[in-house]
Amino acid sequence: MKAFLNYLFVFLVTISLSSCELAGGIFKGGVWTGVILVIGVIALVIWALSRMFGGGSKS
């Protein structure tokens, strides 16, 4: 239950960020910075979901 609350907290903080500020920062930094950032965020979300739902079963 504690892990679920931690993930819920991270999720709520993530969606509370202003998307307009994020987009403006990405465009100021350049296209490649934005591409790397988006790939990193997608990888982080996939990793977090796999950890939450039992990715990497232990035999």
C-alpha positions as CSV (number, residue, x, y, z in Angstrom):
1,M,0.0,0.0,0.0
2,K,2.9,2.3,0.8
3,A,4.4,1.8,-2.7
4,F,1.0,2.6,-4.2
5,L,0.8,5.9,-2.3
6,N,4.3,6.8,-3.4
7,Y,3.4,6.2,-7.1
8,L,0.2,8.1,-6.7
9,F,2.0,11.1,-5.2
10,V,4.5,11.1,-8.1
11,F,1.7,10.9,-10.6
12,L,-0.2,13.8,-9.0
13,V,2.9,16.0,-8.9
14,T,3.6,15.2,-12.5
15,I,0.1,16.1,-13.8
16,S,0.1,19.2,-11.7
17,L,3.0,20.8,-13.7
18,S,2.0,23.4,-16.2
19,S,2.3,21.8,-19.7
20,C,2.6,25.2,-21.3
21,E,5.7,26.0,-19.3
22,L,7.1,22.6,-20.2
23,A,6.5,23.1,-23.9
24,G,8.0,26.6,-23.8
25,G,11.1,25.3,-22.1
26,I,11.5,22.5,-24.6
27,F,11.3,24.8,-27.6
28,K,13.8,27.2,-26.0
29,G,16.2,24.3,-25.5
30,G,16.0,23.0,-29.0
31,V,14.3,20.2,-30.8
32,W,16.9,17.5,-29.9
33,T,16.6,18.4,-26.2
34,G,12.9,18.0,-26.5
35,V,13.2,14.6,-28.3
36,I,15.6,13.3,-25.6
37,L,13.4,14.6,-22.8
38,V,10.2,13.0,-24.3
39,I,12.0,9.6,-24.8
40,G,13.3,9.8,-21.2
41,V,9.8,10.5,-19.8
42,I,8.2,7.7,-21.8
43,A,10.9,5.3,-20.7
44,L,10.4,6.4,-17.1
45,V,6.7,5.9,-17.3
46,I,7.1,2.4,-18.8
47,W,9.6,1.5,-16.1
48,A,7.3,2.8,-13.3
49,L,4.3,0.9,-14.7
50,S,6.3,-2.3,-15.0
51,R,7.5,-2.0,-11.4
52,M,3.9,-1.3,-10.2
53,F,2.3,-4.2,-12.0
54,G,5.0,-6.8,-11.3
55,G,7.4,-6.6,-14.2
56,G,10.4,-8.9,-13.8
57,S,8.9,-11.8,-12.0
58,K,11.1,-13.6,-9.4
59,S,11.4,-17.4,-9.8
